Amino acid sequence: GMNIDDVEEEEKEEEEEGGQGQRSSHQQQHPQYHAPAPRLAMEITTDPAQKPFTLLTKGKEASPDAAKALPSINAVQRLNLNKQHLPVLKNIIGQLTYLQSINLRRNKLSELPPEFGTLKQLQYLNLTFNRLKRLPDTFGNLTSLKMLNLHSNKLEILPDSFIRLSRLEHLSISYNQLCSIPAGFGDHFAQLEFLNLENNQLSSVPATTTLSALAEGDIPTTIVERPFVVTSQCKFGKLLTLRLGCNQLTVFPEGLCEHLPRLVELNLSRNHIDSIPETIGNLTALKILYMGVNPLERVPYSIGRLTNLYILGLHSDYLSDLPFDMINLDKLEVLYLRKNGFRMLPPVMFMLTSLRKLDLNFIRISAIPSEIGDLVNLEILQLRETMIKVLPPEITKLKKLTDLDLSLNNMTTIPDQVLELENLRTLEMMYNHLPALPDDIGLKLPRLTNLDVSHNKLQRLPSSLPKLVELRQLDLSCNKLPHIPEALLQLPYLKFLSFGYNKLTADEKKTLKKRFKD
């Protein structure tokens, strides 16, 4: 089967192909809650004994009589036209009235024919990665739709008929150009569990009552500039996931905390929101909350009531402290605080003993307090581009630590405490001022699989380095090394070796390039 509504996978592919998708690091490294999504076997046969067929393949149009030539066309329920480079979908599609599932992912469609609205039994529709600028007015006739994915198109507006799709359970319109959504949008989707409107131009999503009054001419048209509002009339009672990141919202959506009691994931990152209301504490089912890259100066005390939080993103804000009430977040495992204005790290941070990942990158602090040793479950610690030169002895208590990033810290030596972290798998020390690596690094850190010491001043490598027998990636680029030891090249699992911009001879470079991708 193929899960055609997997938004995370769509965005990952967009990144790989040079798109503008921005997957956060937790999505790459940590499992997390996903909204329920129907799985579907994609087929294009009317019967197992019959050969597959398509209406259009690679731009070739079916003949006018094609529908008649197809046996039992009314029996066709699943149609896969994925990656067919179709510039247009002909109106013959309207004759397949028993279709329940269509995959039109990765084509070149700029519009759909009006006849598309005749597919009233359609339940699953994937139109991701096309060039759609608009949907036909008949689109609202698809009243059986449960899953609709419009990720990565060019939609600026949705037809008013869109609100008739009242059976939707999963809706993604991320990475489009929407400035607004239809009147009464929130009043018609009582079954909706997943809503993704990320990466659009939404500065306001009007409430139903606002637009009703507007239609009667009682309120000036400027009312459409009101911020996103969730009212008591909205029927989002089943909504579990709401993603509004990367838009133009200027305030926290009004009413959201009062009327979405089941919400499990909320993403409002990369907007222009300057405060979080105290009512955030009402969302006690929340497991994932992203508020990063907003001009926030404080976090409300009521955040301590979100005791089910698993991931909290407060990165790239303007925070100088955290409320002590966060001590109640005893299920919190991932905390993003990078690029904040802490002059000293908030004490409550070191009381969150369930933390597995702590991101403190780009925070201008000169020391880590000894309380870091209390985070005994920590697996990933990111301290890139701080002002830290030394680490406290207590860091050696982090026996579960597997990933440590100390890049861009102007360090002249790898701290001795690092060599005591015997379970380290990844050590990043790039862009420091290391003249050498510790002589016993290969003996002290036997489980390393990834070592990045690029952009330093290394003139030699220790003889113990080949003892890192589990090493898979090694970056030695941009140093002053005259030679790479042969014993290092014989490591059994080493697949990636970067050695450029050193002082190697031309012959050695040539030999290495044959054996490794630099």
HUNORMO-V968441 format. One record per backbone hydrogen bond with DSSP energy under -1.0 kcal/mol. CO is the residue of the C=O (numbers start at 0). NH is the residue of the N-H. If there is no record, write none. Layout:
# HUNORMO-V968441
co={CO;CO}
nh={NH;NH}
This chain:
# HUNORMO-V968441
co={1;2;4;5;6;7;8;9;10;11;12;13;14;23;24;25;39;43;46;56;62;64;65;71;72;76;76;78;85;89;90;91;92;94;95;99;99;100;101;102;104;108;109;112;113;114;115;117;118;122;122;123;124;125;127;131;132;135;137;138;140;141;145;145;146;147;148;150;151;154;155;158;159;160;161;163;164;168;168;169;170;171;173;174;177;181;183;185;188;192;192;193;194;195;197;198;201;204;206;207;208;209;210;211;212;213;219;220;221;222;227;230;235;239;239;240;241;242;244;248;252;253;254;259;263;263;264;265;266;268;276;277;278;279;281;282;286;286;287;288;289;291;293;295;299;300;301;302;304;305;309;309;310;311;312;314;318;322;323;324;325;327;328;332;332;333;334;335;337;345;346;347;348;350;351;355;355;356;357;358;359;360;362;364;368;369;370;371;373;374;378;378;379;380;381;383;391;392;393;394;396;397;401;401;402;403;404;406;410;414;416;417;419;420;424;424;425;426;427;429;433;434;437;439;439;440;444;448;448;449;450;451;453;457;461;463;464;466;467;471;471;472;473;474;476;480;484;487;495;497;499;504;505;506;507;508;509;511}
nh={3;5;6;9;10;11;12;13;14;15;16;18;17;26;28;29;1;52;49;59;65;68;69;74;75;99;100;102;107;92;93;94;95;96;98;122;123;78;125;80;82;130;132;115;116;117;118;119;121;145;146;101;148;103;105;153;155;138;140;141;142;144;168;169;124;171;126;128;129;176;178;161;162;163;164;165;167;192;193;147;195;149;151;152;200;184;186;234;191;239;240;170;242;172;174;175;247;228;210;211;212;213;214;215;217;216;222;223;224;225;253;233;238;263;264;194;266;196;198;271;255;229;258;262;286;287;241;289;243;245;279;280;281;282;283;285;309;310;265;312;267;269;295;317;302;303;304;305;306;308;332;333;288;335;290;292;340;325;326;327;328;329;331;355;356;311;358;313;315;348;349;350;351;352;354;378;379;334;381;336;362;338;364;386;371;372;373;374;375;377;401;402;357;404;359;361;394;395;396;397;398;400;424;425;380;427;382;384;432;417;419;420;421;423;448;449;403;451;405;407;456;458;440;442;443;444;447;471;472;426;474;428;430;479;464;466;467;468;470;494;495;450;497;452;454;502;488;490;473;475;477;508;509;510;511;512;513;515}
